[in-house]
Amino acid sequence: MPTRFVAETLQDFVKGLREVSVHSIHHHFIEARLRIKLMSNDFSQWLREDAGLTDTAHALNRIDIYTVTLEDVRKQMLRLVERAFA
């Protein structure tokens, strides 16, 4: 489903991540692993392939989605990505 959120820079990514619904986070973080049969997620793919942040992408993949809420996932993702360009 198209949205107004497009990330061309890390700043765009962080801004969008702050504003998207938790449903978008679920889709791109959890459902993507099933859809494309990867051990990764759409966010990590973008960080690795488009932003060149391999370590940050790996760190996002290590977020334990089974013991936290989707809002907690968002917070952890923001903390990791913001750390990458701090």
N, C-alpha and C positions, 0 to 999 in steps of 0.2 A: 504494500500500500504506500503510494508516494506521500511524502511529507515535505514540509518547507525546510527541513534540516539537511544541509549538505556540508560535509567537512572537506575542505581543501587544505587547511592548515591545522596545526595542533590547537591553536586558539579557537578555530571553528569547532573542532572536535570537542573541546572542553565545554564551550558554550552550548553546543547541542546536547551533550551528555547531561548537563544541568537541567535542560528543559524538556527532553523527551519523556514520554510516559514510561512507567515501569513495564508496560506491555512491550514497548520497543526494546527495552533492555532484555526482557525475557526472550523475545524473538531473535535478536542478534547475538545474545550471549549463550543461550541455552538451546533453543530450537535449531540454530545454525549447525551445531555439532551433529544433530541427527539428520538434518536436511542434506548437508554436503559430506556427511560421514567422515568428519575430521575430528581430531583430538584437540581442536581449537575452536575459536569463535570468530564472528565477523569483525569484531573490534580489534582483536589481536592480529587478524589477517591484515587489516588496514594499517595498523601501527607498524607491522613488520614490512609489508610490501610498499606502502605509499609514503610512510613517514620515516622509514629506516630505523625504527626503534625496536630492535630485536629483543633486548633485555626487558623492556617494558611490556612487550607482547607476551613474553614468557611469564612475567610476573602476573599479568592479567589471567593467563591460563591457570595459574595456581590458586586463584580465588576459589574458596570452597563454597559452592553455590547451595550446598545441602544444609549448612548450619547457620545461614544468615538470610535476612530478607532481601528482596530485590533493591530496596532503598539502601541497604548496607552494601550490596554489590556496587551500586552506583557510587557511593561514598569511597569505597576502596579503589574503584577504577579511577575516580577523580584524583585521589591522593597519589596514585602511582603515575598517572599521566602528568600531573602538575609537577611532580618531582623530576620528571624527565627534562623539563625545560626550565627548571628553577636555577 
